[in-house]
Amino acid sequence: MTDATPPQVEAEPEVAATLFGDRLELARSYTASLAEHGETLGLIGPRELPQLWSRHILNSALLAPLLRGRVGDVGSGAGLPGLLLAIARPDVELTLIEPMERRTEWLQSEVDRMGLDNVTVLRARAEELPGSGTLLPLDQVTARAVSALRTLIPLTAPLVRSGGELVLMKGGRAEEEIDAAQKVIRRHRLHDVEVLELGADLGLYVTRVVRAVVDP
Ligand SMILES: C[S@@+](CC[C@H](N)C(=O)[O-])C[C@H]1O[C@@H](n2cnc3c(N)ncnc32)[C@H](O)[C@@H]1O
């Protein structure tokens, strides 16, 4: 006999209230919708449900205090981190850049359902955007789980204005990725490249972020 019990969604950690403040209901609403539809739409696997808050929702929200102005999220997928950041920071304008139609439909439906007025969903590959006139220069670009830094930097740096920033979520190999990306770091004139470790003070898994200033 196989165990047919469906995986349970992780209970909401208390720290969610600290990270989302008066936007917590929206974060709950998005999380419930992702838990309900994410697997059917191919956005998340069933094994993610027992760690949905701690591994996906809250670690995305940890970036919120780093943001300012007009921000693009490259490869938003299910909305991580871009949609969570739009929820946590209604004062920031988010553009979610995602090439897959089914994913952009999901993102737009969530934006409409929650009535978020600080989000634009753009169906595109990041490399098509520079010079296309579809995207104004951004103050910052975020990305999570899109590719290694040496390929991610050429996709993201051209979208950012001079003096803007890349804010890229990375795993435990962030330093090795930076070493392997030295050529593109020079080519795209990135400086002040640093690795931030977020979340430990809140009792969360450490989320590593590579932040760099773009100076074309
Ligand atoms: C592994 S998923 C990660 C999705 C989400 N950021 C997350 O952390 O769950 C990578 C996403 O990047 C998108 N993607 C891949 N290449 C891209 C490109 N050149 N420009 C924009 N998005 C891209 C894919 O369609 C996919 O949705």
The ligand as a Gaussian input file, in Angstrom:
#p B3LYP/6-31G(d) Opt

LIG

0 1
 C       13.861000      27.772000     -12.036000
 S       12.698000      28.982000     -12.452000
 C       12.737000      30.029000     -11.004000
 C       11.476000      30.821000     -10.873000
 C       11.427000      31.718000      -9.628000
 N       12.342000      32.832000      -9.736000
 C       11.664000      30.924000      -8.371000
 O       12.648000      31.186000      -7.678000
 O       10.864000      30.031000      -8.077000
 C       13.538000      30.002000     -13.642000
 C       12.611000      30.962000     -14.361000
 O       13.389000      31.829000     -15.168000
 C       12.736000      32.009000     -16.400000
 N       13.764000      32.379000     -17.391000
 C       14.677000      31.559000     -17.963000
 N       15.464000      32.256000     -18.826000
 C       15.030000      33.549000     -18.788000
 C       15.415000      34.742000     -19.472000
 N       16.391000      34.725000     -20.378000
 N       14.768000      35.898000     -19.170000
 C       13.763000      35.901000     -18.254000
 N       13.345000      34.799000     -17.607000
 C       13.965000      33.635000     -17.867000
 C       12.069000      30.665000     -16.668000
 O       10.977000      30.760000     -17.572000
 C       11.626000      30.271000     -15.269000
 O       10.316000      30.718000     -14.978000

